[in-house]
Amino acid sequence: MKLNFEYGQGLMSAELPDTTDVFIPGETVPDPPCIEQTWDALYTATLASIRNPIGMPTLTELAHKGSKVVFVIPDIVKGGNQPTSHRKVAIRACLDELYSVGVEKKDILLLFSNGLHPRATVPEMKTILGPELFGEFYPTGQITSHDSEDYEHLVDLGYTAQGDHVIMNKYVYDADVAILIGHTQGNPYGGYSGGYKHCATGISHWKSISAHHVPQVMHRQDFVPVSTNSEMRHKFDQQGMLMEEKMGKKFFCCDAVLDTKSRQIEINSGWAKEMQPISWKTADKRTYVHWAEKKYDVVVFGMPTNFHYGNGMGTNPIQMMQALSAQVIRHKRVLADHCVFIVSSICDGYFHDERWPYLRELYEMFQHDYMNILPDMNRYGEYFATKEEYIRKYRFANAFHPFHGFSMMSCGHLAEEHTSAIYIVGAREPGIARGMGLKTRATFEEALADAMKKYVGPNPNILALPQTFTTAAVHLCMKDPSQNSHTRDSAPAHPCGG
């Protein structure tokens, strides 16, 4: 069986046994049907959702002339940018509702919820919003990005009952109406994007994010395999609800369940506390795919240079480890305990220093000073998070915030923890991969031969995942729920339960 896997900006071919199983999101098992992808159909469905919110009043009841309204909008990382993307349709539908009760355009702010991600560039703003919305609001200075280091526009809310420090965006805090435009899309971090995850990570501060994107949360047993019933998810909810308590208002959420091509399957609006579980029911059908009939000894996939977090993710060693671990988190239910990953990556030393100015330094530190596993680096989190030059690059040069690297490393350790070995195939600078504890071989065939000799035996069950980083991934499960073998999966409410 000849298959092609992502490699740099192109593809690398592999000759795999004919017994190899192949899974491509949205193709091997079709997604649930999406709403008709015309503007009119999507606008109508979105408007119906907005006018029938779950657990709270409508926008026309919440707003009136003189109301200050902030739209909180996901950044470029996820959600789709097609002309009928959820963001574009939902913002327009909400605006029309607000204008109908006298809210004035001058009282609207569009805020990108980038959290510790790079603040949006002007071209990204145009791409996300489309030319019409961008042209309406940008010339008057009504589009901006969250700046988690701009203390004039942050509010310290104190601590949750669990001791998490919550600091949030002041524009949102001060608004009369705060609208979260989100996506219920499968995510290794807490199950889904959207809902309270949106505000807890998108409009907060590194100290708030350090309550959940750290080893003591991400290395708990409830984090792998992915689930909405984890300590991380509970912390998102707790932080989001504290924001609502201190603001004296609920977020008005408008979340779309998205398919593999980021098309709207279903739209839910209202109070996150009550809306999230309802949106998850439909999202579960698309995201938790009950497909596997056996556990896999070997998983084969490819890593392009540019995906998810941006150009360089597939070559930057810290980002590579996060991407590898995401596959563990999503698919642990179908992996054998001794599973081996074989992954193509050009791994050519491109760190993309402008976007991740601190990761080269982190990588070098990891090679020295008694650093045996990635969690050993965690003690430097606050040191990097307060390093002025890296903060300035986040604020003014569209770089990732320095603490983001520590959330990546906390996740990155899971790949080592839950696999017997990881082979990087085709690395141009193989020492970089070896510096992260990864094995290197020139070809898929050489890597598979070595894995069969050392780890998985002569007849391994092999799973190939082409396009796993170029589509909206799923969480693979065993076809037989009793084989998903995780304590949380036995709960009737969980999609992998019996």
DABELVEN-V286517 format. One record per residue. N is the residue number from 1. RES is the residue in one small letter. PSI is psi in whole degrees, -180 to 180 (none if undefined). D_CENTER is the distance of its C-alpha to the mean C-alpha in whole Angstrom. Layout:
<<N | RES | PSI | D_CENTER> <N | RES | PSI | D_CENTER>>
This chain:
<<1 | m | 122 | 32> <2 | k | 125 | 31> <3 | l | 153 | 27> <4 | n | 137 | 25> <5 | f | 151 | 22> <6 | e | 142 | 20> <7 | y | 110 | 22> <8 | g | -124 | 21> <9 | q | 7 | 22> <10 | g | -142 | 24> <11 | l | 156 | 24> <12 | m | 135 | 26> <13 | s | 155 | 28> <14 | a | 137 | 29> <15 | e | 111 | 32> <16 | l | 158 | 31> <17 | p | 149 | 33> <18 | d | -17 | 33> <19 | t | -3 | 32> <20 | t | 134 | 29> <21 | d | 142 | 26> <22 | v | 132 | 24> <23 | f | 125 | 21> <24 | i | 121 | 19> <25 | p | 135 | 16> <26 | g | -13 | 18> <27 | e | -55 | 22> <28 | t | -46 | 23> <29 | v | 113 | 22> <30 | p | 146 | 22> <31 | d | 159 | 19> <32 | p | 154 | 21> <33 | p | 141 | 23> <34 | c | 165 | 21> <35 | i | 147 | 23> <36 | e | 127 | 26> <37 | q | 56 | 24> <38 | t | 154 | 27> <39 | w | -46 | 26> <40 | d | -45 | 29> <41 | a | -43 | 28> <42 | l | -39 | 24> <43 | y | -43 | 26> <44 | t | -45 | 28> <45 | a | -40 | 25> <46 | t | -43 | 23> <47 | l | -40 | 26> <48 | a | -39 | 27> <49 | s | -46 | 24> <50 | i | -36 | 25> <51 | r | -7 | 28> <52 | n | 60 | 28> <53 | p | 153 | 25> <54 | i | 118 | 25> <55 | g | 13 | 26> <56 | m | 166 | 27> <57 | p | 166 | 29> <58 | t | 166 | 29> <59 | l | -38 | 28> <60 | t | -19 | 32> <61 | e | -29 | 33> <62 | l | -29 | 30> <63 | a | 161 | 31> <64 | h | 178 | 35> <65 | k | 132 | 36> <66 | g | -13 | 36> <67 | s | 135 | 32> <68 | k | 128 | 29> <69 | v | 132 | 26> <70 | v | 127 | 23> <71 | f | 126 | 20> <72 | v | 119 | 16> <73 | i | 131 | 14> <74 | p | 153 | 11> <75 | d | -167 | 11> <76 | i | -14 | 11> <77 | v | -36 | 8> <78 | k | 163 | 7> <79 | g | -11 | 10> <80 | g | 148 | 13> <81 | n | 16 | 16> <82 | q | 162 | 19> <83 | p | -26 | 22> <84 | t | 27 | 21> <85 | s | 156 | 17> <86 | h | -41 | 17> <87 | r | -49 | 16> <88 | k | -46 | 20> <89 | v | -46 | 21> <90 | a | -40 | 20> <91 | i | -45 | 21> <92 | r | -43 | 25> <93 | a | -43 | 25> <94 | c | -41 | 25> <95 | l | -45 | 27> <96 | d | -41 | 30> <97 | e | -43 | 30> <98 | l | -44 | 30> <99 | y | -30 | 33> <100 | s | -20 | 35> <101 | v | 18 | 35> <102 | g | 0 | 36> <103 | v | 136 | 33> <104 | e | 148 | 34> <105 | k | -36 | 32> <106 | k | -17 | 32> <107 | d | 14 | 31> <108 | i | 139 | 27> <109 | l | 132 | 24> <110 | l | 118 | 21> <111 | l | 121 | 19> <112 | f | 130 | 15> <113 | s | 64 | 13> <114 | n | -13 | 11> <115 | g | -119 | 12> <116 | l | 1 | 12> <117 | h | 167 | 11> <118 | p | 141 | 14> <119 | r | 143 | 16> <120 | a | 135 | 17> <121 | t | 165 | 20> <122 | v | -44 | 22> <123 | p | -37 | 21> <124 | e | -40 | 18> <125 | m | -45 | 19> <126 | k | -41 | 21> <127 | t | -45 | 19> <128 | i | -45 | 17> <129 | l | -25 | 20> <130 | g | 158 | 22> <131 | p | -31 | 26> <132 | e | -56 | 27> <133 | l | -41 | 25> <134 | f | -45 | 25> <135 | g | -28 | 28> <136 | e | -38 | 29> <137 | f | -23 | 27> <138 | y | -45 | 27> <139 | p | -24 | 31> <140 | t | 10 | 31> <141 | g | 30 | 28> <142 | q | 21 | 26> <143 | i | 128 | 23> <144 | t | 175 | 21> <145 | s | 146 | 18> <146 | h | 135 | 17> <147 | d | 103 | 19> <148 | s | 3 | 18> <149 | e | 7 | 22> <150 | d | 89 | 24> <151 | y | -14 | 26> <152 | e | -20 | 28> <153 | h | 34 | 25> <154 | l | 154 | 24> <155 | v | 127 | 25> <156 | d | 115 | 25> <157 | l | -2 | 25> <158 | g | -141 | 26> <159 | y | 147 | 25> <160 | t | 171 | 24> <161 | a | -23 | 26> <162 | q | -1 | 24> <163 | g | 12 | 25> <164 | d | 131 | 21> <165 | h | 121 | 22> <166 | v | 118 | 20> <167 | i | 129 | 21> <168 | m | 169 | 20> <169 | n | 131 | 20> <170 | k | -32 | 24> <171 | y | -42 | 24> <172 | v | -43 | 22> <173 | y | -42 | 24> <174 | d | -17 | 27> <175 | a | 151 | 27> <176 | d | -35 | 29> <177 | v | 126 | 26> <178 | a | 117 | 22> <179 | i | 121 | 20> <180 | l | 114 | 16> <181 | i | 107 | 15> <182 | g | 177 | 12> <183 | h | 125 | 10> <184 | t | 85 | 11> <185 | q | 137 | 8> <186 | g | 131 | 8> <187 | n | 133 | 5> <188 | p | -24 | 7> <189 | y | 89 | 7> <190 | g | 14 | 9> <191 | g | -52 | 9> <192 | y | 149 | 8> <193 | s | 173 | 6> <194 | g | -177 | 10> <195 | g | -140 | 13> <196 | y | -20 | 13> <197 | k | -35 | 10> <198 | h | -52 | 10> <199 | c | -35 | 13> <200 | a | -30 | 13> <201 | t | -24 | 10> <202 | g | -28 | 11> <203 | i | 31 | 15> <204 | s | -158 | 16> <205 | h | 160 | 17> <206 | w | -29 | 17> <207 | k | -35 | 19> <208 | s | -43 | 17> <209 | i | -28 | 14> <210 | s | -6 | 16> <211 | a | -19 | 17> <212 | h | -28 | 14> <213 | h | 56 | 12> <214 | v | 162 | 15> <215 | p | -39 | 17> <216 | q | -16 | 19> <217 | v | -45 | 16> <218 | m | -14 | 14> <219 | h | 11 | 18> <220 | r | 158 | 19> <221 | q | -22 | 20> <222 | d | 3 | 18> <223 | f | -31 | 14> <224 | v | 126 | 15> <225 | p | 167 | 15> <226 | v | 143 | 12> <227 | s | 154 | 14> <228 | t | -2 | 14> <229 | n | 63 | 17> <230 | s | 164 | 16> <231 | e | -37 | 17> <232 | m | -47 | 13> <233 | r | -40 | 13> <234 | h | -37 | 17> <235 | k | -38 | 16> <236 | f | -49 | 14> <237 | d | -45 | 16> <238 | q | -42 | 19> <239 | q | -41 | 18> <240 | g | -40 | 17> <241 | m | -31 | 21> <242 | l | -40 | 22> <243 | m | -46 | 21> <244 | e | -42 | 23> <245 | e | -47 | 26> <246 | k | -33 | 27> <247 | m | -27 | 26> <248 | g | 23 | 28> <249 | k | 158 | 26> <250 | k | 147 | 24> <251 | f | 138 | 21> <252 | f | 108 | 21> <253 | c | 142 | 18> <254 | c | 98 | 18> <255 | d | 139 | 15> <256 | a | 131 | 15> <257 | v | 123 | 14> <258 | l | 152 | 13> <259 | d | -168 | 15> <260 | t | -31 | 14> <261 | k | 22 | 15> <262 | s | 34 | 13> <263 | r | 148 | 17> <264 | q | 120 | 17> <265 | i | -42 | 19> <266 | e | 151 | 19> <267 | i | 131 | 19> <268 | n | 137 | 20> <269 | s | 160 | 21> <270 | g | -153 | 22> <271 | w | 125 | 21> <272 | a | -40 | 18> <273 | k | -39 | 20> <274 | e | -26 | 22> <275 | m | -39 | 20> <276 | q | -54 | 16> <277 | p | -32 | 19> <278 | i | -44 | 20> <279 | s | -32 | 17> <280 | w | -30 | 16> <281 | k | -46 | 19> <282 | t | -42 | 19> <283 | a | -35 | 15> <284 | d | -37 | 16> <285 | k | -32 | 19> <286 | r | -34 | 16> <287 | t | -45 | 14> <288 | y | 99 | 16> <289 | v | 113 | 18> <290 | h | 92 | 22> <291 | w | -41 | 23> <292 | a | 138 | 24> <293 | e | 0 | 28> <294 | k | 161 | 28> <295 | k | 146 | 26> <296 | y | 133 | 25> <297 | d | -30 | 26> <298 | v | 134 | 25> <299 | v | 130 | 21> <300 | v | 129 | 22> <301 | f | 176 | 19> <302 | g | 152 | 19> <303 | m | 108 | 17> <304 | p | 167 | 17> <305 | t | -40 | 18> <306 | n | 112 | 15> <307 | f | 163 | 12> <308 | h | -86 | 8> <309 | y | -5 | 9> <310 | g | -178 | 13> <311 | n | 125 | 16> <312 | g | -9 | 17> <313 | m | -34 | 14> <314 | g | 4 | 16> <315 | t | -24 | 19> <316 | n | 121 | 18> <317 | p | -35 | 18> <318 | i | -44 | 16> <319 | q | -36 | 13> <320 | m | -43 | 15> <321 | m | -38 | 15> <322 | q | -43 | 11> <323 | a | -41 | 11> <324 | l | -43 | 14> <325 | s | -32 | 13> <326 | a | -34 | 10> <327 | q | -34 | 12> <328 | v | -48 | 14> <329 | i | -44 | 12> <330 | r | -41 | 12> <331 | h | 11 | 15> <332 | k | -32 | 17> <333 | r | -24 | 20> <334 | v | 10 | 21> <335 | l | 136 | 22> <336 | a | 155 | 25> <337 | d | -26 | 25> <338 | h | 23 | 27> <339 | c | 146 | 24> <340 | v | 137 | 24> <341 | f | 140 | 21> <342 | i | 118 | 23> <343 | v | 128 | 21> <344 | s | 134 | 22> <345 | s | 135 | 21> <346 | i | -29 | 23> <347 | c | 63 | 23> <348 | d | 13 | 25> <349 | g | 5 | 25> <350 | y | 109 | 23> <351 | f | -13 | 20> <352 | h | 68 | 20> <353 | d | -25 | 22> <354 | e | -37 | 21> <355 | r | -38 | 17> <356 | w | 73 | 17> <357 | p | -14 | 21> <358 | y | -10 | 21> <359 | l | -30 | 19> <360 | r | -41 | 23> <361 | e | -42 | 24> <362 | l | -43 | 22> <363 | y | -44 | 23> <364 | e | -39 | 26> <365 | m | -37 | 26> <366 | f | -21 | 25> <367 | q | -5 | 28> <368 | h | -180 | 30> <369 | d | 48 | 32> <370 | y | 28 | 31> <371 | m | 105 | 27> <372 | n | -39 | 27> <373 | i | 159 | 24> <374 | l | -38 | 20> <375 | p | -21 | 21> <376 | d | -20 | 24> <377 | m | -14 | 22> <378 | n | -28 | 21> <379 | r | -14 | 24> <380 | y | 5 | 24> <381 | g | -51 | 21> <382 | e | -34 | 23> <383 | y | -47 | 25> <384 | f | -38 | 22> <385 | a | -19 | 21> <386 | t | 13 | 24> <387 | k | 116 | 25> <388 | e | -44 | 27> <389 | e | -39 | 26> <390 | y | -36 | 23> <391 | i | -43 | 22> <392 | r | -37 | 24> <393 | k | -35 | 22> <394 | y | -45 | 19> <395 | r | -37 | 21> <396 | f | -2 | 23> <397 | a | 21 | 22> <398 | n | 39 | 19> <399 | a | 162 | 17> <400 | f | 146 | 15> <401 | h | 143 | 16> <402 | p | -28 | 18> <403 | f | -22 | 16> <404 | h | -34 | 13> <405 | g | -32 | 14> <406 | f | -34 | 15> <407 | s | -33 | 12> <408 | m | -41 | 11> <409 | m | -36 | 15> <410 | s | -42 | 15> <411 | c | -42 | 12> <412 | g | -28 | 14> <413 | h | -25 | 17> <414 | l | -29 | 16> <415 | a | -43 | 17> <416 | e | -40 | 20> <417 | e | -35 | 21> <418 | h | 11 | 20> <419 | t | 157 | 22> <420 | s | -34 | 26> <421 | a | 153 | 25> <422 | i | 124 | 23> <423 | y | 129 | 24> <424 | i | 125 | 23> <425 | v | 131 | 25> <426 | g | 18 | 27> <427 | a | 129 | 26> <428 | r | -27 | 28> <429 | e | 76 | 28> <430 | p | -24 | 28> <431 | g | -29 | 29> <432 | i | -44 | 25> <433 | a | -43 | 24> <434 | r | -30 | 26> <435 | g | -15 | 26> <436 | m | 10 | 23> <437 | g | 15 | 25> <438 | l | 150 | 24> <439 | k | 155 | 27> <440 | t | 140 | 28> <441 | r | 161 | 30> <442 | a | -33 | 31> <443 | t | 161 | 30> <444 | f | -41 | 28> <445 | e | -41 | 32> <446 | e | -42 | 33> <447 | a | -43 | 30> <448 | l | -41 | 30> <449 | a | -41 | 34> <450 | d | -40 | 33> <451 | a | -40 | 31> <452 | m | -34 | 33> <453 | k | -38 | 36> <454 | k | -27 | 34> <455 | y | -43 | 31> <456 | v | -2 | 31> <457 | g | 178 | 35> <458 | p | -16 | 36> <459 | n | 63 | 35> <460 | p | 152 | 31> <461 | n | 122 | 29> <462 | i | 134 | 26> <463 | l | 125 | 23> <464 | a | 134 | 22> <465 | l | 69 | 19> <466 | p | 147 | 19> <467 | q | 16 | 17> <468 | t | -25 | 14> <469 | f | -1 | 12> <470 | t | 6 | 13> <471 | t | 169 | 13> <472 | a | 108 | 10> <473 | a | 164 | 11> <474 | v | 178 | 12> <475 | h | 107 | 13> <476 | l | 140 | 17> <477 | c | 164 | 19> <478 | m | 145 | 23> <479 | k | -39 | 25> <480 | d | 111 | 28> <481 | p | -30 | 26> <482 | s | -16 | 28> <483 | q | -1 | 27> <484 | n | -18 | 23> <485 | s | 50 | 25> <486 | h | 138 | 23> <487 | t | -40 | 24> <488 | r | -27 | 22> <489 | d | -12 | 22> <490 | s | -12 | 25> <491 | a | 133 | 25> <492 | p | -30 | 26> <493 | a | -14 | 23> <494 | h | 140 | 20> <495 | p | -17 | 20> <496 | c | 7 | 21> <497 | g | 163 | 24> <498 | g | none | 28>>
